Amino acid sequence: MYVRSVFNNAVQGCQKGIVEMKEMHKQRNSNIELLRIIAMFMIIASHYPHGLSGTDLGYGANRYFYSIFTAFGQVGVGIFLLIMGYFMIDQKMTLKRFLRLYLDVICYSIVVFVLFAAFGRQYITLKLILKSFLPLLYVNWWYFTTYVIIMLFSPWLNKMLKSLEIDEYKKLIVDLVVVFTVSRFAYGSLSDSFSGFAFGKLIPCFNLYVIGAYLKLWHDQPHITRGGGHQSSINCSRFQFLLHKVFGADGKVKKNILLSTIGLLLYVGIIGTVIFAGHFLNVEKLMQKYSYFVVLESPFVVFIVYELFLVAIKSKPFFTPFINKVASSTFGIYLIHEHQLMAVWLFPVLLKNVELYQTKWFIPSAIASVVVVFIVCSIIDLLRQKLLSGVKEKVISWIDSRYSLINH
């Protein structure tokens, strides 16, 4: 009886542990969710200079701060793209998944338009109405349009990426980095070579998606090859092995913290050097060359994003409901503050960034504005989730059921 009792207790303990592990697995890792929040702060910061492009930027601390704020946006976007690849590689493209995003987009697109029209902030035209009701086709939010395009092709893209062995995958990444990242310095930004902002960003976004998927599939663990044998994640050519060591995909997280810090310092340092050199040499074009470093194709952006993401996934996982809840509002924050009507009113008119630029209050007001915009937009989106989530799910279920009937 005693042996049976011990055995039963052991079985129950194992079952409880399995249930707890499953529950933890269902929860989002707050390391990654915290990274989402940081990335959104960077994106808002990059949007703060809206309205300043047509003004005399002059020279000094405000000009440098303006340039750094602008540069942070690409790092933030890159983080979201790596997160997309990391999770979407194991997800199926479904109508419900698309609708959950699109209904949020159409909600904010129409509501913000109605509010601006109602309060006389915007002259109503047929084109504006069409853009408000068809945000995807009119590319009102370039990131969302690019996200949907990648999502549509993800079933085939994921199948191809999963079929690659680690050597092949690393060669693919090296080729993508060399062709579309390093070479951009010789040939200019890829976005200049395409018609349309969203499509100009598509290839750099695709590259970061591939890297994010790699980190999910092959990061720092032994894997089974298609032939059945085991293969180490560092079993690759000498060049790829060197990249693996330098980028810190193996080893302790402290290495990635150090590398990401060095990358960020170099990033802001080079931008400052170019601006200051342009000023002292009295060459305005040289002062504008920092833009070559602040695009998604920039080697600095790719390196920083990669290292920051490694810090998140290699650190000990933790789960904090508050962080996860706030992180769930980041997409809404983006949709609200970067709406086509909101963007040209929020920072230049409401927060008066143009008026403050030539004053000593520009930097503290910029930092405060970013924090306030994040908090206010987060609260709005969390309220929307609470009030409309039930309606949203009913609409999704209704559309999905009709779609299923048509397909059958």
Buried (B, 14 or more C-beta within 10 A) or exposed (E): EEEEEEEEEEEEEEEEEEEEEEEEEEBBBBBBBBBBBBBBBBBBBBBBBBBBEEEEBEEEEBBBBBBBBBBBBBBBBBBBBBBBBBBBBEEEBEBEBBBBBBBBBBBBBBBBBEBBBEEEEBEEEEEBEEBBEEBBEBBBBBBBBBBBBBBEEBEEBBEEBEEBBBBEBBBBBBEBBEEBBEEBEEEEBBBEEBEEEBBBBBBBBBBBBBBBBBBBBBBBEEBEEEEEEEBEBBBBEEEBEEBBEEBBBBEEBEBBBBBBBEBBEBBBEBBBEBBBEBBEEEEEEBBBBBBBBBBBBBBBBBBBBBBBBBBBBBBEBEBBEEBBEBBBBBBBBBBBBBBBBBBBBBBBBEBBBBBBBBEEBBBEBBBEBBEEBBEEBBEBBBEBBEEBEEEBBEEBEEBBEEEEEEEE
